[in-house]
Structures are given as structure tokens and as C-alpha cells.
Amino acid sequence: MSKMANMANGVMPEACGHRHGPGLAGGRAFWRCRRLLLPPLMLLVLPAAAAPASEREEAPALQSVRGLLKAKAQSDLSVQIAARVKRISKREGEAFHYKDVLLEFDCGLLEAEWRAANAAYKAKNLKARSKKRLLAYQAAGRLDAAIAMAEAEQAAALARQARLKVQQCKVRAPYDGWVVARHVDVHETPQAGGKLITVVRRGPLEVEIIVPTAWLKWLRKGQPFIFEVDGLGELLNGKITRIGAVADQVSQTIRVYGEVGTPPAVVRPGMTGKVSFPGGGALPTDERNGGKDGDMKAGGGGA
């Protein structure tokens, strides 16, 4: 270590000084020895040169925006009948399963109309069959037989209509979900087509995000992201499923949509949070190279 320090300070070891003795010849030998030792010494002292800028890869930035969790389906349930509400089985916030009865009407009158329509169809059908047999024996005219058949078809249609009304007496769940709101109560008679219950679907949630249009340089369908729910700190992994077709001409932003898996029970539609794209600013290798790799592969395939 002492010899290395002496070399760094320009002091040569004894081999460069005392061995050659005084005089002109000794001085020349001293300087020749010093020139031979300086290059290795510089390699030891000087720091390594930095790599060229073209070989350094910049660490990708973490891009983040705001996002909104939305259910994949939210429905206002209604029916095409006017009847008195008999029972409502679910209240706001309660969960239900597919095909569960959420609301039931008092359909005594509609059931009676269905039975009457069904009986009328049976009578018309018997008459039409009788006319057809008589026509085979030339005991009835063709016109009478055709009219009887048309009346039977009309009665069948009215019976089906009455049956469809009775089938609407029980409002069943279209999917697994929660009750968002009830718009009617027991003993009320809502209008036909009016809203009865608003429900929302359970399961994977959709994320609505508004991003700058400049992000479309690297944002792609299937790109992963992390959604951090405000106030809860829950981290949900998701991916982009679709990109909006039209950008806002004033703000130069565009809506994109993603999907996260089935969230924890505390996470509900309507919550907001931060959407982060790890490495969002980094383009894929083939795009940074201007597509040269893709052209080379294409050319190789053609050969």
C-alpha cells in the first residue's frame, strides 16, 4: 500500500532512482522507467468511464390517474302489468341470487282472466275441428271452416297473452347482486312499465378512467394496472379491456375501461381511487426501435 501511495504521488520506487547511479546515464534511465510505470498507474487511479447514453435504459415512470368503479350491470326492474304489490322480499343493500323472487303481485284477477281465455280457446278450437270434419263430408262450407280456424288461433293468442301476464306476477332476479333501491312498497299499485326495484350485479367490476390522448402512444388493450381504493387502501389488479372511440376535443382526453377481479366485500361500485400503470411511459422494444425487429422477422418469414 505504501508503494502504491508513492506511485500515486509521483514518487518512483527505488528501482527508478538509486539502481542506475548518478550522472547523465542514470537520469535517462530514471525517466524511461517513469514513462513505463505511469500508464498502469493511471488505469488504477482514474474512474471507469460512464456508459454511452444510447446504452443506458431509462427507468419507466409510474403513470397514475383517477378511476371510478362501476358494476357491469345495473337494472331498473319493471313489468307490463298493473296489480297490487303483495310482497317485497329484499330491502336496500341486501344480496340476492339469480332467479330469487324479489317482488310479488296479487294476481288473482289476472289468473282468472287467464283461465277464462284458456277456456275460450278450448271452445274455439273444438268448433274449428268440428268444422274441419264437416268440410271433409261436404257438410260445411270452406269459408265457415276457415273462419272457425282463425277464431281458434285468435283465442290461442289471447290465452298466451293472459299467461304471460300471470308469469310477471313474480319479479325474479336477473343475476346475482344487491338491491340498490325500492321504488314501490307493499299494498301499492304501480303503473305498468314503472320502475319497481333497482338492482346491481355482483362479481368483477369495471373501472372507468379518463386519460390524456398522448397516453395512447403506449396504452394498449390488455395492459395491466393497479387500482388503489380511496379510504380503504385495498389494491386491486386489473387490465384494460377497451378504449373509447372518440376523444374530447377540448381537454384532449379519452375514456378507457378496465376490469378488476371479484373485489373484497368492502369494495362496492361507485368507489373511486387511483389507477397506476407500472412502467406506463415505456414503449415496447419493437416500438422503440421503430419496428425494425418486426420488419426483420417478417422478412425472414418471407424467405
Secondary structure by P-SEA (a helix, b strand, c coil): caaaaaaaaccccccccccccccaaaaaaaaaaaaaaaaaaaaacccccccccccccccccbbbbbbbbbbccccccccccccccccccccccccccccccccccccaaaaaaaaaaaaaaaaaaaaaaaaaaaaaaccccaaaaaaaaaaaaaaaaaaaaaaaaaaacbbbbcccccccccccccccccccccccbbbbbccbbbbbbbbcccccccccccbbbbbbbccccbbbbbbbccccccccccccbbbbbbccccccccccccbbbbbbbcccccccccccccaaaaaaaaaaaac
